[in-house]
Amino acid sequence: MIRLPRLYQRYLLYLVVFVVIALFYFLQAPRVEEHIGFDLALPISHVDNLWFQNKGLEGFSNDDKLVVNIGYHECFHIGRFYEGCFNRHELKSTLTDGHQYLQRKRIHKDLRGSFGRRWFGKSEYLYYDVLYPALMDYFGSNLEKLNVEAVTGISKYPKDKSLPFMDVSITFEPISIELLQKRSYISDINILFGVDCIQPIANWTLQKEFPLVKYRYSEPAYLTYKFIGTRPVDTGAQRLQETDEGKFKIVQLADLHLGVGESECIDEYPKHEACKADPKTETFVQQVLDIEKPQLVVFTGDQIMGDRSIQDSETVLLKAVAPVIARKIPWAMVWGNHDDEGSLTRWQLSEIASVLPYSLFKFSPHDTHDNTFGVGNYIYQIFSDNDTELPVGTLYFLDSHKYSTVGKIYPGYDWIKESQWKYIEDYHDVNLKFKTGLSMAFFHIPLPEYLNIESKTHPGEKNPLIGMYKEGVTAPKYNSEGITTLDRLSVDVVSCGHDHCNDYCLRDDSTPNKIWLCYGGGGGEGGYAGYGGTERRIRIYEINVNENNIHTWKRLNGSPKEIFDFQSMLDGNSPESV
């Protein structure tokens, strides 16, 4: 018989003890209730707006709900493969006779910050139960038999009719038409993380004065909530339109690399003794937006740094778009290779981005959850100030994916698929009533043609290049010939991100129209910039309809009031209008 060394014996003993304790805990602890859920047989869908109006509840809809209970689950996980959860604390039992009338909503954000960071760990998740006001019509005068109270407030200190929950106090009031009319009840709850988190949606409140909890592996968590019957005001994306001077300005935000919490700067240049990455980045963005006052902001990928967003990618996305929403500027977004490496998938991020205030983000009919087509391929036109039906420019947005799925054949980064190019080509031909000559395209990973420093038509000569070329171009090894499609669509300028220390514009002569291929330049202090010292920068475009031209320039973080590398890009050499 082989005798194990003492070290291995000790490890084996630890393993056995761990398994026994875990089994005991799982067997003894009360499991999360799975039966709670809304009874779809109830006639909620049949309640029309007239019922709400008769009750003095203008602005209400069937989607409105009342938070009637709150609690949390305690979970143990093994990596990302298994998570067992138990109901550890429920604030109150709100429905004595019918849990079937409730819908339970679990907020899938680990308060402890352990899930995704530790192989073995404990996690906690907040949940809340909701009741739909439309049920009041169903129960009528018998509503009181349900013995229902709903949440009317969340505060740090106890108040009348409040109950302690974690580090806060939750106030309940019986449900009444009078309090519904006053919009006194809380309808939705969410959690954001980090001392610098922002809630940019106007009808939501962020309790920033106090954290809900704070654990070793977690940034502080804050409750954010919305009151019932409140609707966003003036938060829709506006139609893109030139100014009365015939101009349309675009601020490109490339590679912000934001995360949960402030974090330390990476490759800061010039270097300072103390540098918090996200606050410095956000200040720079705000300064440029206030100076330029653009008609559109385009995020060209890696706005989210995945490994800093494991706790909650939604928090980071909201932080990225908050300065733009606050200024009521329409914005578009494409994804980079790091955005979906945090807590949310590309599809989940897209679902959030598509409904945020002033968002232009759209799904294409071909988008799928597995990202084979990419998520977020869409087209917008810029319209004339004089005639809103007459477009003066066209903007294309494409998902350039992330890493190659056939690395043995084409290592490195993925590429925009032929099917994506065909989609925008078909959309251009079929759906665009009027074609335009002033056109631009935005995506994250550069095309292979960004390497065409040497002229393709004049051997021995170089193509025009303005800006820095400081690092290797990490374009895909496979060329899906998208440049041909862009040329056919009369695209004048393409702009991407990805390579932080490149900020050049290259006029590629591999196609008849000689498209300008530009980099936005890395803007975020949370991403690398170590190629000889690179100060963060932001690129701006101005489409000038009267001149039939596109201008571009950049601003530095350290001197945002000054512009550099100004270009008048077309100068009479614009491709002919379609």
C-alpha positions as CSV (number, residue, x, y, z in Angstrom):
1,M,0.0,0.0,0.0
2,I,1.4,3.4,-1.0
3,R,1.6,5.9,1.8
4,L,0.8,9.5,0.9
5,P,3.3,12.2,2.1
6,R,2.2,14.2,5.1
7,L,1.6,17.3,3.0
8,Y,-0.9,15.5,0.8
9,Q,-2.5,13.8,3.8
10,R,-3.1,17.2,5.2
11,Y,-4.6,18.6,2.0
12,L,-6.9,15.5,1.7
13,L,-8.1,16.1,5.3
14,Y,-8.8,19.7,4.5
15,L,-10.8,18.7,1.5
16,V,-12.9,16.1,3.4
17,V,-13.6,18.6,6.2
18,F,-14.6,21.2,3.6
19,V,-17.0,18.8,1.8
20,V,-18.6,17.7,5.0
21,I,-19.2,21.3,6.2
22,A,-20.5,22.3,2.8
23,L,-22.9,19.4,2.6
24,F,-24.2,20.1,6.1
25,Y,-24.7,23.7,5.3
26,F,-26.5,23.0,2.0
27,L,-28.8,20.4,3.7
28,Q,-29.7,22.5,6.7
29,A,-30.1,26.0,5.2
30,P,-33.5,27.0,3.8
31,R,-33.5,27.0,0.0
32,V,-34.5,30.0,-2.1
33,E,-38.2,29.8,-2.8
34,E,-38.8,29.0,-6.5
35,H,-42.6,29.0,-6.6
36,I,-43.1,32.7,-6.2
37,G,-44.1,34.3,-9.5
38,F,-46.8,36.2,-11.2
39,D,-49.9,34.3,-12.2
40,L,-50.2,35.1,-15.9
41,A,-53.8,34.0,-15.8
42,L,-54.8,37.2,-14.1
43,P,-56.3,39.7,-16.4
44,I,-53.6,42.3,-16.1
45,S,-53.2,42.7,-19.8
46,H,-56.8,43.7,-20.2
47,V,-56.6,46.8,-18.0
48,D,-56.5,49.8,-20.3
49,N,-55.4,53.4,-19.7
50,L,-59.0,54.4,-19.1
51,W,-59.0,52.5,-15.7
52,F,-55.9,54.4,-14.6
53,Q,-57.4,57.7,-15.7
54,N,-60.7,57.1,-13.8
55,K,-58.6,56.5,-10.7
56,G,-56.7,59.7,-11.3
57,L,-53.5,57.8,-12.2
58,E,-52.6,59.5,-15.5
59,G,-49.3,58.4,-16.8
60,F,-49.6,54.9,-15.2
61,S,-49.5,51.7,-17.3
62,N,-49.7,48.0,-16.9
63,D,-45.9,47.9,-16.5
64,D,-46.0,49.9,-13.3
65,K,-45.4,47.9,-10.2
66,L,-45.2,48.3,-6.4
67,V,-42.2,47.0,-4.4
68,V,-43.9,45.2,-1.5
69,N,-41.0,43.2,-0.1
70,I,-37.2,43.1,-0.1
71,G,-34.7,40.5,1.0
72,Y,-31.4,38.9,0.0
73,H,-30.0,35.5,-0.9
74,E,-26.8,34.1,0.4
75,C,-24.9,31.9,-2.0
76,F,-21.8,29.7,-2.2
77,H,-20.1,29.3,-5.5
78,I,-17.5,27.1,-7.1
79,G,-15.9,29.2,-9.8
80,R,-18.6,30.2,-12.3
81,F,-19.8,26.6,-12.7
82,Y,-22.0,26.2,-9.6
83,E,-23.8,28.6,-7.3
84,G,-26.1,27.4,-4.5
85,C,-28.3,30.1,-2.9
86,F,-30.4,30.3,0.2
87,N,-33.0,32.8,1.4
88,R,-31.1,34.4,4.3
89,H,-33.3,37.4,5.1
90,E,-36.7,38.5,4.1
91,L,-37.9,41.8,5.4
92,K,-41.6,41.0,5.7
93,S,-44.3,38.6,4.5
94,T,-46.5,40.9,2.5
95,L,-49.2,38.6,1.2
96,T,-50.7,36.3,3.7
97,D,-53.0,34.6,1.2
98,G,-51.4,34.7,-2.1
99,H,-47.7,34.7,-3.1
100,Q,-48.9,33.9,-6.6
101,Y,-49.8,37.5,-7.1
102,L,-46.2,38.6,-6.7
103,Q,-43.3,38.7,-9.1
104,R,-39.9,38.2,-7.6
105,K,-37.0,40.2,-9.2
106,R,-33.5,39.2,-8.3
107,I,-30.8,41.7,-8.9
108,H,-27.9,39.6,-10.3
109,K,-25.1,41.6,-8.8
110,D,-23.0,40.1,-6.1
111,L,-22.9,42.5,-3.1
112,R,-19.8,40.8,-1.8
113,G,-17.9,41.1,-5.1
114,S,-16.7,37.5,-4.7
115,F,-18.4,35.8,-7.7
116,G,-16.1,35.8,-10.7
117,R,-13.1,36.7,-8.6
118,R,-12.7,33.7,-6.3
119,W,-12.9,29.9,-7.0
120,F,-14.6,29.3,-3.7
121,G,-16.6,32.1,-2.2
122,K,-19.7,33.5,-0.7
123,S,-21.9,35.9,-2.5
124,E,-25.1,37.8,-1.7
125,Y,-27.9,39.0,-4.0
126,L,-30.7,41.5,-3.4
127,Y,-34.2,40.6,-4.5
128,Y,-37.5,42.4,-4.2
129,D,-41.2,41.4,-4.8
130,V,-43.6,43.5,-6.8
131,L,-47.3,43.7,-7.1
132,Y,-49.0,45.3,-10.1
133,P,-51.5,48.2,-9.4
134,A,-53.6,46.8,-12.2
135,L,-54.5,44.0,-9.8
136,M,-56.5,46.5,-7.8
137,D,-59.0,46.5,-10.6
138,Y,-59.2,42.7,-10.4
139,F,-59.6,42.6,-6.6
140,G,-61.7,45.7,-6.4
141,S,-62.9,46.4,-2.9
142,N,-61.4,43.2,-1.6
143,L,-57.9,44.4,-2.0
144,E,-57.5,44.9,1.8
145,K,-57.8,41.1,2.4
146,L,-54.3,40.8,0.8
147,N,-52.9,42.7,3.7
148,V,-50.5,44.6,1.4
149,E,-48.0,47.3,2.3
150,A,-45.6,48.8,-0.3
151,V,-42.3,50.6,0.0
152,T,-42.5,54.4,0.1
153,G,-38.9,55.3,1.2
154,I,-35.3,54.1,1.7
155,S,-33.2,56.0,4.2
156,K,-30.1,55.7,6.4
157,Y,-31.9,56.3,9.7
158,P,-35.1,54.7,11.0
159,K,-38.4,56.5,10.5
160,D,-42.0,55.8,11.4
161,K,-43.3,52.6,9.8
162,S,-39.7,51.7,8.8
163,L,-37.9,48.4,9.2
164,P,-34.1,47.8,9.3
165,F,-32.6,46.1,6.3
166,M,-28.8,45.7,6.0
167,D,-27.4,49.2,6.6
168,V,-30.6,51.1,5.7
169,S,-34.2,51.5,6.8
170,I,-37.2,50.6,4.5
171,T,-40.5,52.4,5.0
172,F,-43.8,50.7,4.2
173,E,-47.3,52.2,3.8
174,P,-50.6,50.4,3.1
175,I,-51.6,50.6,-0.5
176,S,-54.1,53.3,-1.3
177,I,-55.3,55.2,-4.3
178,E,-54.3,58.5,-2.6
179,L,-50.7,57.5,-2.2
180,L,-50.6,56.1,-5.8
181,Q,-51.9,59.5,-7.0
182,K,-49.0,61.1,-5.2
183,R,-46.4,58.7,-6.8
184,S,-45.3,57.8,-3.2
185,Y,-44.5,54.2,-3.8
186,I,-41.2,52.8,-5.1
187,S,-41.6,50.8,-8.4
188,D,-38.1,49.5,-9.2
189,I,-34.8,49.0,-7.4
190,N,-31.3,48.5,-8.7
191,I,-27.7,48.5,-7.3
192,L,-24.7,50.5,-8.5
193,F,-21.2,50.1,-7.3
194,G,-18.2,52.4,-6.6
195,V,-17.8,55.8,-4.9
196,D,-17.9,57.4,-8.4
197,C,-21.0,55.6,-9.7
198,I,-23.6,57.8,-11.4
199,Q,-27.3,57.3,-12.1
200,P,-27.9,59.3,-15.3
201,I,-31.6,58.4,-15.8
202,A,-33.6,61.4,-14.7
203,N,-36.5,59.6,-13.0
204,W,-34.2,57.4,-10.9
205,T,-32.8,58.3,-7.4
206,L,-29.4,57.3,-6.3
207,Q,-28.9,57.0,-2.5
208,K,-25.2,58.1,-2.7
209,E,-25.1,59.4,0.9
210,F,-24.6,56.0,2.3
211,P,-23.5,52.6,1.0
212,L,-25.7,49.5,1.3
213,V,-22.9,47.2,2.2
214,K,-19.1,47.1,1.8
215,Y,-17.1,43.9,1.7
216,R,-13.5,43.0,1.2
217,Y,-13.8,42.1,-2.5
218,S,-16.4,44.7,-3.4
219,E,-16.7,48.3,-4.1
220,P,-19.4,49.9,-2.0
221,A,-22.9,49.2,-3.2
222,Y,-25.6,51.9,-3.4
223,L,-29.3,51.6,-3.9
224,T,-31.0,53.4,-6.8
225,Y,-34.7,53.4,-7.2
226,K,-37.6,54.8,-9.2
227,F,-41.0,56.0,-8.0
228,I,-44.2,54.6,-9.5
229,G,-45.8,56.4,-12.4
230,T,-42.8,58.5,-13.1
231,R,-41.9,58.8,-16.8
232,P,-38.7,60.2,-18.2
233,V,-39.0,63.7,-19.6
234,D,-37.2,64.8,-22.7
235,T,-34.9,61.8,-22.8
236,G,-35.6,60.5,-26.3
237,A,-32.8,60.4,-29.0
238,Q,-33.2,63.4,-31.3
239,R,-33.2,63.2,-35.0
240,L,-29.7,64.0,-36.3
241,Q,-29.8,67.4,-37.9
242,E,-27.2,69.9,-39.1
243,T,-27.0,73.3,-37.4
244,D,-28.4,76.4,-39.1
245,E,-24.8,77.1,-40.2
246,G,-24.8,73.8,-42.2
247,K,-22.5,72.0,-39.7
248,F,-22.7,68.7,-37.8
249,K,-20.1,68.1,-35.1
250,I,-19.2,64.6,-33.8
251,V,-17.0,63.9,-30.7
252,Q,-15.5,60.4,-30.9
253,L,-14.8,58.8,-27.5
254,A,-12.3,55.9,-28.1
255,D,-11.1,53.4,-25.5
256,L,-12.2,55.0,-22.3
257,H,-11.5,51.8,-20.4
258,L,-13.7,52.6,-17.4
259,G,-14.4,50.2,-14.6
260,V,-16.1,49.8,-11.2
261,G,-14.5,52.3,-8.8
262,E,-11.9,54.9,-9.5
263,S,-8.8,52.7,-10.0
264,E,-5.3,53.8,-10.5
265,C,-4.0,55.3,-13.8
266,I,-2.1,53.2,-16.2
267,D,0.8,54.6,-18.1
268,E,-0.1,58.2,-17.1
269,Y,1.7,60.8,-19.2
270,P,2.8,63.3,-17.9
271,K,3.0,61.4,-14.6
272,H,1.6,62.8,-11.4
273,E,2.1,61.6,-7.8
274,A,-1.6,60.5,-7.5
275,C,-3.9,59.7,-10.4
276,K,-7.3,58.1,-10.3
277,A,-8.1,56.8,-13.7
278,D,-11.9,57.1,-14.1
279,P,-12.3,60.6,-12.5
280,K,-9.5,62.0,-14.6
281,T,-11.0,60.4,-17.8
282,E,-14.5,61.7,-16.9
283,T,-13.3,65.2,-16.3
284,F,-11.5,65.2,-19.6
285,V,-14.6,64.0,-21.4
286,Q,-16.8,66.7,-19.7
287,Q,-14.3,69.4,-20.6
288,V,-14.3,68.5,-24.3
289,L,-18.1,68.2,-24.5
290,D,-18.5,71.6,-22.9
291,I,-16.0,73.1,-25.3
292,E,-17.2,71.5,-28.5
293,K,-21.0,71.2,-27.8
294,P,-21.4,68.5,-30.4
295,Q,-24.5,67.3,-32.2
296,L,-23.5,63.6,-31.7
297,V,-21.1,61.6,-29.5
298,V,-19.8,58.2,-30.8
299,F,-18.3,55.6,-28.4
300,T,-16.0,53.4,-30.6
301,G,-15.5,50.5,-28.2
302,D,-13.7,49.5,-25.0
303,Q,-15.7,52.1,-23.0
304,I,-15.8,49.2,-20.4
305,M,-12.6,47.6,-19.1
306,G,-13.7,44.0,-18.6
307,D,-11.4,42.9,-15.8
308,R,-12.4,46.0,-13.8
309,S,-16.1,45.4,-14.4
310,I,-16.6,41.8,-13.1
311,Q,-18.7,43.2,-10.2
312,D,-21.1,45.1,-12.5
313,S,-20.7,46.2,-16.1
314,E,-24.0,48.1,-16.0
315,T,-22.5,50.5,-13.4
316,V,-19.6,51.2,-15.8
317,L,-21.8,51.7,-18.9
318,L,-23.9,54.2,-17.0
319,K,-20.8,56.0,-15.9
320,A,-19.5,56.2,-19.5
321,V,-22.7,57.7,-20.9
322,A,-23.6,59.9,-18.0
323,P,-21.8,63.1,-19.1
324,V,-23.4,62.8,-22.5
325,I,-26.9,62.2,-21.2
326,A,-26.5,65.1,-18.7
327,R,-25.9,67.4,-21.7
328,K,-28.8,65.9,-23.7
329,I,-26.6,64.9,-26.6
330,P,-27.6,62.0,-28.9
331,W,-25.0,59.2,-28.8
332,A,-24.2,56.1,-30.7
333,M,-22.0,53.2,-29.5
334,V,-20.2,50.2,-30.9
335,W,-18.5,47.5,-28.9
336,G,-14.8,46.7,-28.5
337,N,-13.0,43.5,-27.5
338,H,-13.1,44.3,-23.7
339,D,-16.6,45.6,-23.2
340,D,-18.2,42.2,-22.6
341,E,-15.4,40.7,-20.5
342,G,-17.1,41.9,-17.2
343,S,-20.4,40.8,-15.7
344,L,-22.6,41.2,-18.8
345,T,-22.6,39.8,-22.3
346,R,-22.5,41.8,-25.5
347,W,-26.2,41.2,-25.9
348,Q,-27.1,42.2,-22.3
349,L,-25.0,45.4,-22.7
350,S,-26.8,46.2,-25.9
351,E,-30.2,45.7,-24.3
352,I,-29.3,48.4,-21.7
353,A,-27.6,50.7,-24.2
354,S,-30.6,50.7,-26.6
355,V,-33.1,52.1,-24.0
356,L,-30.9,54.7,-22.3
357,P,-31.8,58.4,-22.7
358,Y,-30.6,59.9,-26.0
359,S,-29.3,56.6,-27.3
360,L,-29.2,55.8,-31.0
361,F,-28.0,52.3,-30.5
362,K,-30.0,49.7,-32.4
363,F,-30.0,46.0,-33.0
364,S,-30.0,44.8,-36.6
365,P,-32.5,42.1,-37.7
366,H,-29.6,39.7,-37.9
367,D,-28.1,40.1,-34.5
368,T,-27.9,37.0,-32.4
369,H,-26.9,36.1,-28.8
370,D,-23.9,34.2,-29.9
371,N,-22.5,37.4,-31.6
372,T,-21.7,35.6,-34.9
373,F,-23.1,38.5,-36.8
374,G,-22.1,41.0,-34.2
375,V,-24.5,43.1,-32.1
376,G,-25.3,46.6,-33.1
377,N,-24.9,47.1,-36.8
378,Y,-27.0,50.2,-37.9
379,I,-27.2,53.3,-40.0
380,Y,-28.3,56.9,-39.4
381,Q,-28.6,59.8,-41.7
382,I,-28.1,63.5,-40.9
383,F,-30.8,65.7,-42.1
384,S,-30.9,69.2,-43.4
385,D,-31.8,72.1,-41.2
386,N,-34.2,73.5,-43.8
387,D,-35.9,70.2,-44.8
388,T,-36.0,67.4,-42.3
389,E,-36.7,64.9,-45.1
390,L,-33.6,65.7,-47.0
391,P,-30.4,63.9,-45.6
392,V,-27.1,65.6,-46.0
393,G,-24.9,62.8,-44.5
394,T,-24.9,59.1,-43.6
395,L,-23.3,57.4,-40.6
396,Y,-22.5,53.7,-40.5
397,F,-21.9,51.8,-37.2
398,L,-20.5,48.2,-37.2
399,D,-19.5,45.6,-34.6
400,S,-16.0,44.5,-35.3
401,H,-16.2,41.6,-32.8
402,K,-13.2,40.7,-30.6
403,Y,-10.8,37.8,-30.9
404,S,-10.5,35.4,-33.9
405,T,-12.5,32.2,-33.5
406,V,-10.1,30.4,-35.9
407,G,-6.8,31.4,-34.3
408,K,-4.8,28.6,-35.8
409,I,-5.5,29.9,-39.3
410,Y,-5.9,33.6,-38.6
411,P,-4.5,34.5,-35.2
412,G,-5.2,37.7,-33.4
413,Y,-8.4,39.7,-33.7
414,D,-11.7,39.0,-35.4
415,W,-13.1,40.9,-38.3
416,I,-16.3,42.4,-39.6
417,K,-18.0,39.6,-41.5
418,E,-18.9,39.6,-45.1
419,S,-22.6,39.3,-44.1
420,Q,-22.3,42.5,-42.1
421,W,-20.9,44.4,-45.1
422,K,-23.7,43.0,-47.2
423,Y,-26.3,44.0,-44.7
424,I,-25.3,47.7,-44.7
425,E,-24.9,47.6,-48.4
426,D,-28.4,46.2,-48.9
427,Y,-29.8,48.6,-46.3
428,H,-28.2,51.5,-48.2
429,D,-29.7,50.4,-51.5
430,V,-33.2,49.5,-50.3
431,N,-34.0,51.6,-47.2
432,L,-32.3,54.9,-47.7
433,K,-34.6,57.0,-49.8
434,F,-32.0,59.6,-50.5
435,K,-28.3,58.9,-50.8
436,T,-25.6,61.2,-49.6
437,G,-21.9,61.9,-50.4
438,L,-20.7,63.0,-46.9
439,S,-20.5,59.7,-45.1
440,M,-18.6,58.2,-42.2
441,A,-18.2,54.8,-40.7
442,F,-17.3,53.9,-37.1
443,F,-16.1,50.6,-35.5
444,H,-13.5,49.5,-33.0
445,I,-10.8,47.2,-34.6
446,P,-9.0,48.8,-37.6
447,L,-9.2,47.4,-41.1
448,P,-6.1,45.7,-42.6
449,E,-5.9,48.8,-44.9
450,Y,-4.8,50.9,-41.9
451,L,-1.4,49.3,-42.7
452,N,-1.2,50.9,-46.1
453,I,1.4,53.4,-45.2
454,E,3.0,52.8,-48.6
455,S,1.0,53.8,-51.7
456,K,-0.7,51.0,-53.6
457,T,-0.8,52.9,-56.8
458,H,2.5,54.8,-56.7
459,P,5.3,52.4,-55.6
460,G,8.0,54.0,-53.5
461,E,5.7,56.8,-52.3
462,K,3.8,57.1,-49.0
463,N,0.2,57.8,-48.6
464,P,-0.8,61.1,-46.8
465,L,-0.7,60.5,-43.0
466,I,-1.4,63.1,-40.2
467,G,-0.9,62.2,-36.6
468,M,1.0,59.6,-34.5
469,Y,1.9,56.1,-35.7
470,K,3.5,54.8,-32.5
471,E,2.5,51.1,-32.3
472,G,1.8,48.2,-34.5
473,V,-1.6,48.1,-36.2
474,T,-3.5,45.2,-34.7
475,A,-5.8,44.7,-37.6
476,P,-7.3,41.2,-38.4
477,K,-5.1,38.8,-40.4
478,Y,-8.1,38.0,-42.6
479,N,-9.4,40.7,-44.9
480,S,-13.1,40.6,-45.5
481,E,-12.7,43.3,-48.1
482,G,-14.9,45.8,-46.3
483,I,-13.0,48.7,-47.8
484,T,-14.6,47.8,-51.1
485,T,-18.1,48.1,-49.6
486,L,-17.2,51.4,-48.0
487,D,-15.9,52.7,-51.2
488,R,-19.0,51.7,-53.1
489,L,-21.1,53.5,-50.4
490,S,-19.1,56.6,-51.0
491,V,-17.8,56.7,-47.4
492,D,-15.3,59.5,-47.0
493,V,-13.9,58.8,-43.5
494,V,-13.6,55.7,-41.3
495,S,-12.7,56.1,-37.6
496,C,-11.9,53.3,-35.1
497,G,-10.1,52.9,-31.8
498,H,-8.3,49.8,-30.4
499,D,-4.7,50.9,-30.8
500,H,-4.4,53.5,-28.1
501,C,-1.2,55.2,-29.2
502,N,-2.1,55.6,-32.8
503,D,-4.1,58.7,-33.6
504,Y,-3.3,59.2,-37.3
505,C,-5.5,59.7,-40.3
506,L,-4.2,57.8,-43.4
507,R,-5.6,58.5,-46.9
508,D,-5.6,55.0,-48.4
509,D,-5.3,54.8,-52.1
510,S,-6.2,51.2,-52.5
511,T,-9.7,52.1,-53.7
512,P,-10.8,54.7,-56.2
513,N,-12.3,57.2,-53.7
514,K,-9.2,57.2,-51.5
515,I,-10.9,56.8,-48.1
516,W,-9.5,58.5,-45.0
517,L,-8.7,55.8,-42.3
518,C,-8.5,57.4,-38.9
519,Y,-7.9,56.5,-35.2
520,G,-9.7,58.2,-32.4
521,G,-6.7,58.0,-30.1
522,G,-7.0,56.5,-26.6
523,G,-9.0,58.7,-24.3
524,G,-9.1,56.7,-21.0
525,E,-6.5,56.6,-18.2
526,G,-7.5,53.1,-17.4
527,G,-6.0,51.7,-20.6
528,Y,-2.4,51.3,-21.7
529,A,-0.4,54.2,-23.3
530,G,3.1,53.1,-22.8
531,Y,4.6,53.5,-26.3
532,G,7.0,56.3,-25.6
533,G,4.6,58.3,-23.4
534,T,1.2,59.1,-24.8
535,E,-1.1,61.7,-23.4
536,R,-4.8,60.8,-23.7
537,R,-6.7,62.5,-26.5
538,I,-10.1,62.9,-28.1
539,R,-10.8,63.3,-31.8
540,I,-13.5,65.6,-33.1
541,Y,-15.1,65.7,-36.6
542,E,-17.2,68.4,-38.2
543,I,-19.2,67.7,-41.3
544,N,-19.6,71.0,-43.2
545,V,-22.4,70.6,-45.6
546,N,-22.0,74.1,-47.2
547,E,-18.3,73.3,-48.0
548,N,-19.0,69.7,-48.9
549,N,-16.1,68.8,-46.6
550,I,-15.2,67.1,-43.3
551,H,-12.8,68.6,-40.8
552,T,-11.1,66.9,-37.9
553,W,-8.9,67.8,-35.0
554,K,-7.9,66.5,-31.6
555,R,-7.6,67.7,-28.0
556,L,-5.2,66.6,-25.2
557,N,-6.2,65.8,-21.6
558,G,-3.5,68.2,-20.3
559,S,-4.6,71.1,-22.5
560,P,-8.2,70.5,-23.7
561,K,-8.7,74.2,-24.8
562,E,-6.1,73.8,-27.5
563,I,-6.6,71.9,-30.8
564,F,-3.9,70.1,-32.8
565,D,-3.6,68.2,-36.1
566,F,-6.4,70.1,-37.8
567,Q,-7.3,68.6,-41.1
568,S,-9.6,69.7,-44.0
569,M,-10.1,66.2,-45.3
570,L,-11.8,66.5,-48.6
571,D,-10.8,69.8,-50.1
572,G,-12.6,69.3,-53.4
573,N,-11.6,65.7,-53.7
574,S,-14.7,64.4,-52.2
575,P,-16.2,61.3,-53.8
576,E,-19.1,62.2,-56.1
577,S,-22.6,62.0,-54.6
578,V,-24.4,58.8,-55.3
